[in-house]
Amino acid sequence: MPPFRQAAMDITAKYCHKEMEEYGSCVASNPSTWQQTCHELKMKVAQCTSSHPVIQKIREDCSKEFVEFERCLRENQDKPASCSPHVARFLGCAETVDLSGVGKSLLEITMDISSLHEQL
């Protein structure tokens, strides 16, 4: 799995664990009909990732880096690995976001993001 996809999955799993687990169980339990059967649970994962306060704060404070990363992916659909520098810039920005008062302590979040950054 490319590093940026892994980073996105790690962030989603960390902050939307319950939703990811329910969706994964549904998919595993419905091998032939999961796309229809699990659609609502898939939407819950999407809702969580778009509404979680930590993820919102990172997206807000690092919107420029995130937009550049998304643009790179659109322009390089056949070679997404070429966007690794964009991922590194986004994660570098995410490390600097002040998340005090957003649920977890800044130190815990910074350590989480740093470990993702190291995986790149």
PDB file as gemmi writes it, atoms N, CA and C in Angstrom:
CRYST1    1.000    1.000    1.000  90.00  90.00  90.00 P 1                      
ATOM      1  N   MET A   1       0.853  -1.178   0.000  1.00  0.00           N  
ATOM      2  CA  MET A   1       0.000   0.000   0.000  1.00  0.00           C  
ATOM      3  C   MET A   1       0.899   1.240   0.000  1.00  0.00           C  
ATOM      4  N   PRO A   2       0.611   2.225  -0.884  1.00  0.00           N  
ATOM      5  CA  PRO A   2       1.423   3.445  -0.910  1.00  0.00           C  
ATOM      6  C   PRO A   2       1.376   4.161   0.440  1.00  0.00           C  
ATOM      7  N   PRO A   3       2.450   4.882   0.789  1.00  0.00           N  
ATOM      8  CA  PRO A   3       2.527   5.527   2.108  1.00  0.00           C  
ATOM      9  C   PRO A   3       1.356   6.461   2.404  1.00  0.00           C  
ATOM     10  N   PHE A   4       0.901   7.247   1.410  1.00  0.00           N  
ATOM     11  CA  PHE A   4      -0.185   8.190   1.688  1.00  0.00           C  
ATOM     12  C   PHE A   4      -1.487   7.472   1.971  1.00  0.00           C  
ATOM     13  N   ARG A   5      -1.714   6.352   1.308  1.00  0.00           N  
ATOM     14  CA  ARG A   5      -2.922   5.581   1.584  1.00  0.00           C  
ATOM     15  C   ARG A   5      -2.845   4.965   2.968  1.00  0.00           C  
ATOM     16  N   GLN A   6      -1.665   4.482   3.322  1.00  0.00           N  
ATOM     17  CA  GLN A   6      -1.465   3.902   4.646  1.00  0.00           C  
ATOM     18  C   GLN A   6      -1.670   4.959   5.726  1.00  0.00           C  
ATOM     19  N   ALA A   7      -1.138   6.166   5.497  1.00  0.00           N  
ATOM     20  CA  ALA A   7      -1.293   7.247   6.468  1.00  0.00           C  
ATOM     21  C   ALA A   7      -2.766   7.593   6.649  1.00  0.00           C  
ATOM     22  N   ALA A   8      -3.504   7.684   5.545  1.00  0.00           N  
ATOM     23  CA  ALA A   8      -4.935   7.996   5.626  1.00  0.00           C  
ATOM     24  C   ALA A   8      -5.683   6.899   6.372  1.00  0.00           C  
ATOM     25  N   MET A   9      -5.340   5.636   6.088  1.00  0.00           N  
ATOM     26  CA  MET A   9      -5.991   4.523   6.781  1.00  0.00           C  
ATOM     27  C   MET A   9      -5.667   4.539   8.268  1.00  0.00           C  
ATOM     28  N   ASP A  10      -4.412   4.855   8.608  1.00  0.00           N  
ATOM     29  CA  ASP A  10      -4.025   4.889  10.020  1.00  0.00           C  
ATOM     30  C   ASP A  10      -4.777   5.975  10.769  1.00  0.00           C  
ATOM     31  N   ILE A  11      -4.901   7.146  10.166  1.00  0.00           N  
ATOM     32  CA  ILE A  11      -5.629   8.250  10.807  1.00  0.00           C  
ATOM     33  C   ILE A  11      -7.099   7.872  10.964  1.00  0.00           C  
ATOM     34  N   THR A  12      -7.690   7.313   9.906  1.00  0.00           N  
ATOM     35  CA  THR A  12      -9.097   6.902   9.961  1.00  0.00           C  
ATOM     36  C   THR A  12      -9.299   5.845  11.038  1.00  0.00           C  
ATOM     37  N   ALA A  13      -8.425   4.848  11.074  1.00  0.00           N  
ATOM     38  CA  ALA A  13      -8.565   3.776  12.065  1.00  0.00           C  
ATOM     39  C   ALA A  13      -8.415   4.319  13.484  1.00  0.00           C  
ATOM     40  N   LYS A  14      -7.529   5.295  13.669  1.00  0.00           N  
ATOM     41  CA  LYS A  14      -7.278   5.836  15.007  1.00  0.00           C  
ATOM     42  C   LYS A  14      -8.494   6.591  15.540  1.00  0.00           C  
ATOM     43  N   TYR A  15      -9.089   7.427  14.713  1.00  0.00           N  
ATOM     44  CA  TYR A  15     -10.166   8.302  15.190  1.00  0.00           C  
ATOM     45  C   TYR A  15     -11.565   7.781  14.869  1.00  0.00           C  
ATOM     46  N   CYS A  16     -11.677   6.802  13.985  1.00  0.00           N  
ATOM     47  CA  CYS A  16     -12.995   6.273  13.605  1.00  0.00           C  
ATOM     48  C   CYS A  16     -12.988   4.744  13.709  1.00  0.00           C  
ATOM     49  N   HIS A  17     -12.345   4.244  14.758  1.00  0.00           N  
ATOM     50  CA  HIS A  17     -12.143   2.808  14.947  1.00  0.00           C  
ATOM     51  C   HIS A  17     -13.463   2.028  14.934  1.00  0.00           C  
ATOM     52  N   LYS A  18     -14.435   2.491  15.700  1.00  0.00           N  
ATOM     53  CA  LYS A  18     -15.717   1.783  15.823  1.00  0.00           C  
ATOM     54  C   LYS A  18     -16.392   1.658  14.457  1.00  0.00           C  
ATOM     55  N   GLU A  19     -16.434   2.760  13.714  1.00  0.00           N  
ATOM     56  CA  GLU A  19     -17.079   2.769  12.405  1.00  0.00           C  
ATOM     57  C   GLU A  19     -16.354   1.852  11.421  1.00  0.00           C  
ATOM     58  N   MET A  20     -15.011   1.887  11.466  1.00  0.00           N  
ATOM     59  CA  MET A  20     -14.221   1.035  10.577  1.00  0.00           C  
ATOM     60  C   MET A  20     -14.445  -0.445  10.901  1.00  0.00           C  
ATOM     61  N   GLU A  21     -14.513  -0.762  12.192  1.00  0.00           N  
ATOM     62  CA  GLU A  21     -14.723  -2.152  12.606  1.00  0.00           C  
ATOM     63  C   GLU A  21     -16.084  -2.665  12.135  1.00  0.00           C  
ATOM     64  N   GLU A  22     -17.126  -1.855  12.330  1.00  0.00           N  
ATOM     65  CA  GLU A  22     -18.474  -2.261  11.919  1.00  0.00           C  
ATOM     66  C   GLU A  22     -18.541  -2.467  10.409  1.00  0.00           C  
ATOM     67  N   TYR A  23     -17.929  -1.560   9.663  1.00  0.00           N  
ATOM     68  CA  TYR A  23     -17.926  -1.673   8.199  1.00  0.00           C  
ATOM     69  C   TYR A  23     -17.155  -2.916   7.760  1.00  0.00           C  
ATOM     70  N   GLY A  24     -15.975  -3.146   8.345  1.00  0.00           N  
ATOM     71  CA  GLY A  24     -15.171  -4.314   8.006  1.00  0.00           C  
ATOM     72  C   GLY A  24     -15.893  -5.613   8.303  1.00  0.00           C  
ATOM     73  N   SER A  25     -16.588  -5.667   9.433  1.00  0.00           N  
ATOM     74  CA  SER A  25     -17.352  -6.870   9.790  1.00  0.00           C  
ATOM     75  C   SER A  25     -18.479  -7.111   8.800  1.00  0.00           C  
ATOM     76  N   CYS A  26     -19.142  -6.040   8.412  1.00  0.00           N  
ATOM     77  CA  CYS A  26     -20.245  -6.155   7.453  1.00  0.00           C  
ATOM     78  C   CYS A  26     -19.733  -6.688   6.116  1.00  0.00           C  
ATOM     79  N   VAL A  27     -18.620  -6.132   5.640  1.00  0.00           N  
ATOM     80  CA  VAL A  27     -18.047  -6.572   4.366  1.00  0.00           C  
ATOM     81  C   VAL A  27     -17.680  -8.056   4.437  1.00  0.00           C  
ATOM     82  N   ALA A  28     -17.038  -8.452   5.536  1.00  0.00           N  
ATOM     83  CA  ALA A  28     -16.630  -9.851   5.700  1.00  0.00           C  
ATOM     84  C   ALA A  28     -17.831 -10.791   5.777  1.00  0.00           C  
ATOM     85  N   SER A  29     -18.921 -10.315   6.358  1.00  0.00           N  
ATOM     86  CA  SER A  29     -20.108 -11.154   6.538  1.00  0.00           C  
ATOM     87  C   SER A  29     -20.993 -11.229   5.294  1.00  0.00           C  
ATOM     88  N   ASN A  30     -20.760 -10.341   4.350  1.00  0.00           N  
ATOM     89  CA  ASN A  30     -21.609 -10.268   3.156  1.00  0.00           C  
ATOM     90  C   ASN A  30     -20.751 -10.222   1.895  1.00  0.00           C  
ATOM     91  N   PRO A  31     -20.031 -11.318   1.601  1.00  0.00           N  
ATOM     92  CA  PRO A  31     -19.062 -11.278   0.506  1.00  0.00           C  
ATOM     93  C   PRO A  31     -19.656 -10.973  -0.869  1.00  0.00           C  
ATOM     94  N   SER A  32     -20.885 -11.355  -1.109  1.00  0.00           N  
ATOM     95  CA  SER A  32     -21.439 -11.120  -2.446  1.00  0.00           C  
ATOM     96  C   SER A  32     -22.331  -9.886  -2.529  1.00  0.00           C  
ATOM     97  N   THR A  33     -22.779  -9.381  -1.379  1.00  0.00           N  
ATOM     98  CA  THR A  33     -23.708  -8.234  -1.413  1.00  0.00           C  
ATOM     99  C   THR A  33     -23.203  -7.044  -0.603  1.00  0.00           C  
ATOM    100  N   TRP A  34     -21.924  -7.050  -0.211  1.00  0.00           N  
ATOM    101  CA  TRP A  34     -21.416  -6.029   0.710  1.00  0.00           C  
ATOM    102  C   TRP A  34     -21.592  -4.615   0.186  1.00  0.00           C  
ATOM    103  N   GLN A  35     -21.499  -4.421  -1.139  1.00  0.00           N  
ATOM    104  CA  GLN A  35     -21.596  -3.056  -1.661  1.00  0.00           C  
ATOM    105  C   GLN A  35     -22.958  -2.432  -1.353  1.00  0.00           C  
ATOM    106  N   GLN A  36     -24.015  -3.226  -1.468  1.00  0.00           N  
ATOM    107  CA  GLN A  36     -25.344  -2.713  -1.133  1.00  0.00           C  
ATOM    108  C   GLN A  36     -25.610  -2.801   0.369  1.00  0.00           C  
ATOM    109  N   THR A  37     -25.327  -3.969   0.946  1.00  0.00           N  
ATOM    110  CA  THR A  37     -25.647  -4.230   2.349  1.00  0.00           C  
ATOM    111  C   THR A  37     -24.909  -3.293   3.298  1.00  0.00           C  
ATOM    112  N   CYS A  38     -23.669  -2.966   2.974  1.00  0.00           N  
ATOM    113  CA  CYS A  38     -22.832  -2.198   3.896  1.00  0.00           C  
ATOM    114  C   CYS A  38     -22.718  -0.719   3.543  1.00  0.00           C  
ATOM    115  N   HIS A  39     -23.518  -0.279   2.589  1.00  0.00           N  
ATOM    116  CA  HIS A  39     -23.411   1.104   2.124  1.00  0.00           C  
ATOM    117  C   HIS A  39     -23.598   2.113   3.260  1.00  0.00           C  
ATOM    118  N   GLU A  40     -24.588   1.868   4.104  1.00  0.00           N  
ATOM    119  CA  GLU A  40     -24.856   2.794   5.215  1.00  0.00           C  
ATOM    120  C   GLU A  40     -23.664   2.870   6.178  1.00  0.00           C  
ATOM    121  N   LEU A  41     -23.028   1.724   6.439  1.00  0.00           N  
ATOM    122  CA  LEU A  41     -21.866   1.712   7.324  1.00  0.00           C  
ATOM    123  C   LEU A  41     -20.672   2.422   6.666  1.00  0.00           C  
ATOM    124  N   LYS A  42     -20.556   2.277   5.358  1.00  0.00           N  
ATOM    125  CA  LYS A  42     -19.502   2.993   4.622  1.00  0.00           C  
ATOM    126  C   LYS A  42     -19.715   4.500   4.770  1.00  0.00           C  
ATOM    127  N   MET A  43     -20.965   4.925   4.702  1.00  0.00           N  
ATOM    128  CA  MET A  43     -21.282   6.343   4.863  1.00  0.00           C  
ATOM    129  C   MET A  43     -20.962   6.829   6.279  1.00  0.00           C  
ATOM    130  N   LYS A  44     -21.126   5.944   7.268  1.00  0.00           N  
ATOM    131  CA  LYS A  44     -20.784   6.307   8.650  1.00  0.00           C  
ATOM    132  C   LYS A  44     -19.279   6.540   8.796  1.00  0.00           C  
ATOM    133  N   VAL A  45     -18.471   5.725   8.114  1.00  0.00           N  
ATOM    134  CA  VAL A  45     -17.018   5.927   8.128  1.00  0.00           C  
ATOM    135  C   VAL A  45     -16.702   7.283   7.498  1.00  0.00           C  
ATOM    136  N   ALA A  46     -17.324   7.567   6.352  1.00  0.00           N  
ATOM    137  CA  ALA A  46     -17.091   8.844   5.671  1.00  0.00           C  
ATOM    138  C   ALA A  46     -17.519  10.012   6.556  1.00  0.00           C  
ATOM    139  N   GLN A  47     -18.652   9.865   7.225  1.00  0.00           N  
ATOM    140  CA  GLN A  47     -19.153  10.919   8.121  1.00  0.00           C  
ATOM    141  C   GLN A  47     -18.162  11.158   9.260  1.00  0.00           C  
ATOM    142  N   CYS A  48     -17.653  10.077   9.832  1.00  0.00           N  
ATOM    143  CA  CYS A  48     -16.712  10.202  10.937  1.00  0.00           C  
ATOM    144  C   CYS A  48     -15.451  10.923  10.483  1.00  0.00           C  
ATOM    145  N   THR A  49     -14.894  10.509   9.345  1.00  0.00           N  
ATOM    146  CA  THR A  49     -13.639  11.122   8.899  1.00  0.00           C  
ATOM    147  C   THR A  49     -13.824  12.581   8.510  1.00  0.00           C  
ATOM    148  N   SER A  50     -15.033  12.960   8.114  1.00  0.00           N  
ATOM    149  CA  SER A  50     -15.233  14.357   7.732  1.00  0.00           C  
ATOM    150  C   SER A  50     -15.655  15.223   8.914  1.00  0.00           C  
ATOM    151  N   SER A  51     -16.096  14.596  10.003  1.00  0.00           N  
ATOM    152  CA  SER A  51     -16.601  15.405  11.115  1.00  0.00           C  
ATOM    153  C   SER A  51     -15.783  15.304  12.401  1.00  0.00           C  
ATOM    154  N   HIS A  52     -14.802  14.411  12.466  1.00  0.00           N  
ATOM    155  CA  HIS A  52     -14.028  14.269  13.692  1.00  0.00           C  
ATOM    156  C   HIS A  52     -13.253  15.561  13.949  1.00  0.00           C  
ATOM    157  N   PRO A  53     -13.332  16.108  15.160  1.00  0.00           N  
ATOM    158  CA  PRO A  53     -12.703  17.407  15.447  1.00  0.00           C  
ATOM    159  C   PRO A  53     -11.201  17.454  15.177  1.00  0.00           C  
ATOM    160  N   VAL A  54     -10.488  16.371  15.463  1.00  0.00           N  
ATOM    161  CA  VAL A  54      -9.036  16.363  15.230  1.00  0.00           C  
ATOM    162  C   VAL A  54      -8.754  16.419  13.734  1.00  0.00           C  
ATOM    163  N   ILE A  55      -9.463  15.599  12.963  1.00  0.00           N  
ATOM    164  CA  ILE A  55      -9.255  15.570  11.516  1.00  0.00           C  
ATOM    165  C   ILE A  55      -9.658  16.918  10.905  1.00  0.00           C  
ATOM    166  N   GLN A  56     -10.765  17.491  11.368  1.00  0.00           N  
ATOM    167  CA  GLN A  56     -11.202  18.809  10.874  1.00  0.00           C  
ATOM    168  C   GLN A  56     -10.141  19.873  11.132  1.00  0.00           C  
ATOM    169  N   LYS A  57      -9.583  19.877  12.328  1.00  0.00           N  
ATOM    170  CA  LYS A  57      -8.584  20.882  12.688  1.00  0.00           C  
ATOM    171  C   LYS A  57      -7.336  20.742  11.814  1.00  0.00           C  
ATOM    172  N   ILE A  58      -6.892  19.530  11.587  1.00  0.00           N  
ATOM    173  CA  ILE A  58      -5.722  19.306  10.734  1.00  0.00           C  
ATOM    174  C   ILE A  58      -6.024  19.746   9.309  1.00  0.00           C  
ATOM    175  N   ARG A  59      -7.192  19.388   8.797  1.00  0.00           N  
ATOM    176  CA  ARG A  59      -7.554  19.791   7.428  1.00  0.00           C  
ATOM    177  C   ARG A  59      -7.664  21.308   7.306  1.00  0.00           C  
ATOM    178  N   GLU A  60      -8.202  21.939   8.333  1.00  0.00           N  
ATOM    179  CA  GLU A  60      -8.362  23.391   8.324  1.00  0.00           C  
ATOM    180  C   GLU A  60      -7.004  24.096   8.329  1.00  0.00           C  
ATOM    181  N   ASP A  61      -6.135  23.698   9.256  1.00  0.00           N  
ATOM    182  CA  ASP A  61      -4.844  24.367   9.396  1.00  0.00           C  
ATOM    183  C   ASP A  61      -3.866  24.002   8.284  1.00  0.00           C  
ATOM    184  N   CYS A  62      -4.076  22.874   7.640  1.00  0.00           N  
ATOM    185  CA  CYS A  62      -3.161  22.423   6.587  1.00  0.00           C  
ATOM    186  C   CYS A  62      -3.898  22.305   5.251  1.00  0.00           C  
ATOM    187  N   SER A  63      -4.902  23.144   5.048  1.00  0.00           N  
ATOM    188  CA  SER A  63      -5.720  23.029   3.843  1.00  0.00           C  
ATOM    189  C   SER A  63      -4.907  23.223   2.569  1.00  0.00           C  
ATOM    190  N   LYS A  64      -3.946  24.137   2.586  1.00  0.00           N  
ATOM    191  CA  LYS A  64      -3.127  24.387   1.393  1.00  0.00           C  
ATOM    192  C   LYS A  64      -2.372  23.111   1.002  1.00  0.00           C  
ATOM    193  N   GLU A  65      -1.714  22.488   1.980  1.00  0.00           N  
ATOM    194  CA  GLU A  65      -0.960  21.268   1.711  1.00  0.00           C  
ATOM    195  C   GLU A  65      -1.879  20.120   1.282  1.00  0.00           C  
ATOM    196  N   PHE A  66      -3.064  20.056   1.900  1.00  0.00           N  
ATOM    197  CA  PHE A  66      -4.010  19.001   1.561  1.00  0.00           C  
ATOM    198  C   PHE A  66      -4.526  19.171   0.138  1.00  0.00           C  
ATOM    199  N   VAL A  67      -4.856  20.410  -0.246  1.00  0.00           N  
ATOM    200  CA  VAL A  67      -5.353  20.694  -1.600  1.00  0.00           C  
ATOM    201  C   VAL A  67      -4.275  20.360  -2.632  1.00  0.00           C  
ATOM    202  N   GLU A  68      -3.029  20.727  -2.354  1.00  0.00           N  
ATOM    203  CA  GLU A  68      -1.927  20.416  -3.276  1.00  0.00           C  
ATOM    204  C   GLU A  68      -1.754  18.904  -3.417  1.00  0.00           C  
ATOM    205  N   PHE A  69      -1.888  18.184  -2.318  1.00  0.00           N  
ATOM    206  CA  PHE A  69      -1.791  16.728  -2.346  1.00  0.00           C  
ATOM    207  C   PHE A  69      -2.912  16.130  -3.195  1.00  0.00           C  
ATOM    208  N   GLU A  70      -4.158  16.581  -2.988  1.00  0.00           N  
ATOM    209  CA  GLU A  70      -5.291  16.081  -3.775  1.00  0.00           C  
ATOM    210  C   GLU A  70      -5.116  16.384  -5.259  1.00  0.00           C  
ATOM    211  N   ARG A  71      -4.634  17.601  -5.566  1.00  0.00           N  
ATOM    212  CA  ARG A  71      -4.409  17.985  -6.957  1.00  0.00           C  
ATOM    213  C   ARG A  71      -3.357  17.062  -7.591  1.00  0.00           C  
ATOM    214  N   CYS A  72      -2.289  16.799  -6.854  1.00  0.00           N  
ATOM    215  CA  CYS A  72      -1.251  15.902  -7.348  1.00  0.00           C  
ATOM    216  C   CYS A  72      -1.831  14.526  -7.670  1.00  0.00           C  
ATOM    217  N   LEU A  73      -2.674  14.005  -6.783  1.00  0.00           N  
ATOM    218  CA  LEU A  73      -3.281  12.691  -7.034  1.00  0.00           C  
ATOM    219  C   LEU A  73      -4.149  12.700  -8.282  1.00  0.00           C  
ATOM    220  N   ARG A  74      -4.932  13.774  -8.467  1.00  0.00           N  
ATOM    221  CA  ARG A  74      -5.776  13.877  -9.669  1.00  0.00           C  
ATOM    222  C   ARG A  74      -4.922  13.907 -10.933  1.00  0.00           C  
ATOM    223  N   GLU A  75      -3.822  14.659 -10.880  1.00  0.00           N  
ATOM    224  CA  GLU A  75      -2.971  14.830 -12.056  1.00  0.00           C  
ATOM    225  C   GLU A  75      -2.077  13.622 -12.315  1.00  0.00           C  
ATOM    226  N   ASN A  76      -1.897  12.778 -11.337  1.00  0.00           N  
ATOM    227  CA  ASN A  76      -0.991  11.629 -11.458  1.00  0.00           C  
ATOM    228  C   ASN A  76      -1.679  10.327 -11.088  1.00  0.00           C  
ATOM    229  N   GLN A  77      -2.881  10.130 -11.599  1.00  0.00           N  
ATOM    230  CA  GLN A  77      -3.655   8.946 -11.237  1.00  0.00           C  
ATOM    231  C   GLN A  77      -2.933   7.652 -11.592  1.00  0.00           C  
ATOM    232  N   ASP A  78      -2.127   7.684 -12.640  1.00  0.00           N  
ATOM    233  CA  ASP A  78      -1.423   6.474 -13.055  1.00  0.00           C  
ATOM    234  C   ASP A  78      -0.126   6.256 -12.282  1.00  0.00           C  
ATOM    235  N   LYS A  79       0.355   7.281 -11.559  1.00  0.00           N  
ATOM    236  CA  LYS A  79       1.579   7.138 -10.757  1.00  0.00           C  
ATOM    237  C   LYS A  79       1.460   7.921  -9.450  1.00  0.00           C  
ATOM    238  N   PRO A  80       0.565   7.471  -8.572  1.00  0.00           N  
ATOM    239  CA  PRO A  80       0.313   8.192  -7.313  1.00  0.00           C  
ATOM    240  C   PRO A  80       1.524   8.282  -6.393  1.00  0.00           C  
ATOM    241  N   ALA A  81       2.477   7.373  -6.545  1.00  0.00           N  
ATOM    242  CA  ALA A  81       3.664   7.422  -5.679  1.00  0.00           C  
ATOM    243  C   ALA A  81       4.454   8.705  -5.888  1.00  0.00           C  
ATOM    244  N   SER A  82       4.281   9.349  -7.047  1.00  0.00           N  
ATOM    245  CA  SER A  82       4.993  10.598  -7.305  1.00  0.00           C  
ATOM    246  C   SER A  82       4.498  11.724  -6.391  1.00  0.00           C  
ATOM    247  N   CYS A  83       3.416  11.482  -5.673  1.00  0.00           N  
ATOM    248  CA  CYS A  83       2.870  12.493  -4.756  1.00  0.00           C  
ATOM    249  C   CYS A  83       3.402  12.336  -3.332  1.00  0.00           C  
ATOM    250  N   SER A  84       4.356  11.459  -3.133  1.00  0.00           N  
ATOM    251  CA  SER A  84       4.917  11.264  -1.792  1.00  0.00           C  
ATOM    252  C   SER A  84       5.436  12.554  -1.163  1.00  0.00           C  
ATOM    253  N   PRO A  85       6.108  13.445  -1.936  1.00  0.00           N  
ATOM    254  CA  PRO A  85       6.551  14.710  -1.320  1.00  0.00           C  
ATOM    255  C   PRO A  85       5.375  15.542  -0.796  1.00  0.00           C  
ATOM    256  N   HIS A  86       4.233  15.473  -1.495  1.00  0.00           N  
ATOM    257  CA  HIS A  86       3.043  16.208  -1.055  1.00  0.00           C  
ATOM    258  C   HIS A  86       2.520  15.643   0.266  1.00  0.00           C  
ATOM    259  N   VAL A  87       2.570  14.307   0.382  1.00  0.00           N  
ATOM    260  CA  VAL A  87       2.148  13.664   1.628  1.00  0.00           C  
ATOM    261  C   VAL A  87       3.061  14.109   2.757  1.00  0.00           C  
ATOM    262  N   ALA A  88       4.354  14.114   2.490  1.00  0.00           N  
ATOM    263  CA  ALA A  88       5.322  14.510   3.517  1.00  0.00           C  
ATOM    264  C   ALA A  88       5.072  15.944   3.967  1.00  0.00           C  
ATOM    265  N   ARG A  89       4.767  16.850   3.022  1.00  0.00           N  
ATOM    266  CA  ARG A  89       4.486  18.249   3.390  1.00  0.00           C  
ATOM    267  C   ARG A  89       3.211  18.345   4.221  1.00  0.00           C  
ATOM    268  N   PHE A  90       2.184  17.578   3.828  1.00  0.00           N  
ATOM    269  CA  PHE A  90       0.930  17.600   4.580  1.00  0.00           C  
ATOM    270  C   PHE A  90       1.146  17.071   5.996  1.00  0.00           C  
ATOM    271  N   LEU A  91       1.837  15.938   6.130  1.00  0.00           N  
ATOM    272  CA  LEU A  91       2.073  15.368   7.454  1.00  0.00           C  
ATOM    273  C   LEU A  91       2.992  16.265   8.279  1.00  0.00           C  
ATOM    274  N   GLY A  92       3.948  16.918   7.610  1.00  0.00           N  
ATOM    275  CA  GLY A  92       4.811  17.868   8.306  1.00  0.00           C  
ATOM    276  C   GLY A  92       4.000  19.012   8.877  1.00  0.00           C  
ATOM    277  N   CYS A  93       3.054  19.504   8.094  1.00  0.00           N  
ATOM    278  CA  CYS A  93       2.161  20.563   8.574  1.00  0.00           C  
ATOM    279  C   CYS A  93       1.313  20.040   9.726  1.00  0.00           C  
ATOM    280  N   ALA A  94       0.772  18.841   9.576  1.00  0.00           N  
ATOM    281  CA  ALA A  94      -0.101  18.258  10.606  1.00  0.00           C  
ATOM    282  C   ALA A  94       0.620  18.162  11.939  1.00  0.00           C  
ATOM    283  N   GLU A  95       1.938  17.943  11.901  1.00  0.00           N  
ATOM    284  CA  GLU A  95       2.712  17.856  13.135  1.00  0.00           C  
ATOM    285  C   GLU A  95       2.743  19.181  13.892  1.00  0.00           C  
ATOM    286  N   THR A  96       2.538  20.277  13.177  1.00  0.00           N  
ATOM    287  CA  THR A  96       2.635  21.599  13.801  1.00  0.00           C  
ATOM    288  C   THR A  96       1.285  22.143  14.262  1.00  0.00           C  
ATOM    289  N   VAL A  97       0.186  21.444  13.966  1.00  0.00           N  
ATOM    290  CA  VAL A  97      -1.154  21.930  14.307  1.00  0.00           C  
ATOM    291  C   VAL A  97      -1.356  21.897  15.818  1.00  0.00           C  
ATOM    292  N   ASP A  98      -1.855  22.993  16.351  1.00  0.00           N  
ATOM    293  CA  ASP A  98      -2.141  23.077  17.787  1.00  0.00           C  
ATOM    294  C   ASP A  98      -3.485  22.422  18.052  1.00  0.00           C  
ATOM    295  N   LEU A  99      -3.452  21.247  18.639  1.00  0.00           N  
ATOM    296  CA  LEU A  99      -4.677  20.483  18.890  1.00  0.00           C  
ATOM    297  C   LEU A  99      -5.081  20.501  20.356  1.00  0.00           C  
ATOM    298  N   SER A 100      -4.457  21.379  21.126  1.00  0.00           N  
ATOM    299  CA  SER A 100      -4.855  21.461  22.531  1.00  0.00           C  
ATOM    300  C   SER A 100      -6.307  21.916  22.573  1.00  0.00           C  
ATOM    301  N   GLY A 101      -7.074  21.266  23.389  1.00  0.00           N  
ATOM    302  CA  GLY A 101      -8.490  21.604  23.480  1.00  0.00           C  
ATOM    303  C   GLY A 101      -9.349  20.925  22.434  1.00  0.00           C  
ATOM    304  N   VAL A 102      -8.778  20.012  21.649  1.00  0.00           N  
ATOM    305  CA  VAL A 102      -9.558  19.313  20.634  1.00  0.00           C  
ATOM    306  C   VAL A 102      -9.725  17.842  21.007  1.00  0.00           C  
ATOM    307  N   GLY A 103      -9.702  17.516  22.256  1.00  0.00           N  
ATOM    308  CA  GLY A 103      -9.921  16.132  22.666  1.00  0.00           C  
ATOM    309  C   GLY A 103      -8.705  15.515  23.316  1.00  0.00           C  
ATOM    310  N   LYS A 104      -7.714  15.156  22.543  1.00  0.00           N  
ATOM    311  CA  LYS A 104      -6.501  14.561  23.081  1.00  0.00           C  
ATOM    312  C   LYS A 104      -5.475  15.659  23.303  1.00  0.00           C  
ATOM    313  N   SER A 105      -4.490  15.353  24.091  1.00  0.00           N  
ATOM    314  CA  SER A 105      -3.444  16.344  24.307  1.00  0.00           C  
ATOM    315  C   SER A 105      -2.606  16.499  23.055  1.00  0.00           C  
ATOM    316  N   LEU A 106      -2.041  17.659  22.879  1.00  0.00           N  
ATOM    317  CA  LEU A 106      -1.208  17.951  21.720  1.00  0.00           C  
ATOM    318  C   LEU A 106      -0.048  16.967  21.631  1.00  0.00           C  
ATOM    319  N   LEU A 107       0.541  16.619  22.750  1.00  0.00           N  
ATOM    320  CA  LEU A 107       1.667  15.698  22.754  1.00  0.00           C  
ATOM    321  C   LEU A 107       1.266  14.345  22.173  1.00  0.00           C  
ATOM    322  N   GLU A 108       0.109  13.807  22.588  1.00  0.00           N  
ATOM    323  CA  GLU A 108      -0.340  12.511  22.081  1.00  0.00           C  
ATOM    324  C   GLU A 108      -0.562  12.565  20.574  1.00  0.00           C  
ATOM    325  N   ILE A 109      -1.226  13.611  20.094  1.00  0.00           N  
ATOM    326  CA  ILE A 109      -1.518  13.752  18.665  1.00  0.00           C  
ATOM    327  C   ILE A 109      -0.225  13.903  17.879  1.00  0.00           C  
ATOM    328  N   THR A 110       0.689  14.743  18.374  1.00  0.00           N  
ATOM    329  CA  THR A 110       1.955  14.961  17.686  1.00  0.00           C  
ATOM    330  C   THR A 110       2.728  13.652  17.570  1.00  0.00           C  
ATOM    331  N   MET A 111       2.711  12.853  18.639  1.00  0.00           N  
ATOM    332  CA  MET A 111       3.397  11.562  18.594  1.00  0.00           C  
ATOM    333  C   MET A 111       2.741  10.646  17.569  1.00  0.00           C  
ATOM    334  N   ASP A 112       1.408  10.641  17.491  1.00  0.00           N  
ATOM    335  CA  ASP A 112       0.690   9.825  16.522  1.00  0.00           C  
ATOM    336  C   ASP A 112       1.073  10.220  15.099  1.00  0.00           C  
ATOM    337  N   ILE A 113       1.057  11.523  14.820  1.00  0.00           N  
ATOM    338  CA  ILE A 113       1.351  12.015  13.476  1.00  0.00           C  
ATOM    339  C   ILE A 113       2.818  11.782  13.140  1.00  0.00           C  
ATOM    340  N   SER A 114       3.701  11.969  14.120  1.00  0.00           N  
ATOM    341  CA  SER A 114       5.124  11.737  13.888  1.00  0.00           C  
ATOM    342  C   SER A 114       5.387  10.291  13.486  1.00  0.00           C  
ATOM    343  N   SER A 115       4.696   9.352  14.134  1.00  0.00           N  
ATOM    344  CA  SER A 115       4.921   7.954  13.798  1.00  0.00           C  
ATOM    345  C   SER A 115       4.443   7.667  12.368  1.00  0.00           C  
ATOM    346  N   LEU A 116       3.364   8.313  11.922  1.00  0.00           N  
ATOM    347  CA  LEU A 116       2.903   8.157  10.543  1.00  0.00           C  
ATOM    348  C   LEU A 116       3.931   8.742   9.585  1.00  0.00           C  
ATOM    349  N   HIS A 117       4.456   9.905   9.941  1.00  0.00           N  
ATOM    350  CA  HIS A 117       5.444  10.594   9.097  1.00  0.00           C  
ATOM    351  C   HIS A 117       6.681   9.720   8.917  1.00  0.00           C  
ATOM    352  N   GLU A 118       7.094   9.031   9.959  1.00  0.00           N  
ATOM    353  CA  GLU A 118       8.279   8.165   9.896  1.00  0.00           C  
ATOM    354  C   GLU A 118       8.062   6.995   8.941  1.00  0.00           C  
ATOM    355  N   GLN A 119       6.819   6.565   8.763  1.00  0.00           N  
ATOM    356  CA  GLN A 119       6.543   5.447   7.881  1.00  0.00           C  
ATOM    357  C   GLN A 119       6.782   5.795   6.417  1.00  0.00           C  
ATOM    358  N   LEU A 120       6.783   7.094   6.113  1.00  0.00           N  
ATOM    359  CA  LEU A 120       7.055   7.518   4.739  1.00  0.00           C  
ATOM    360  C   LEU A 120       8.518   7.355   4.456  1.00  0.00           C  
TER     361      LEU A 120                                                      
END                                                                             
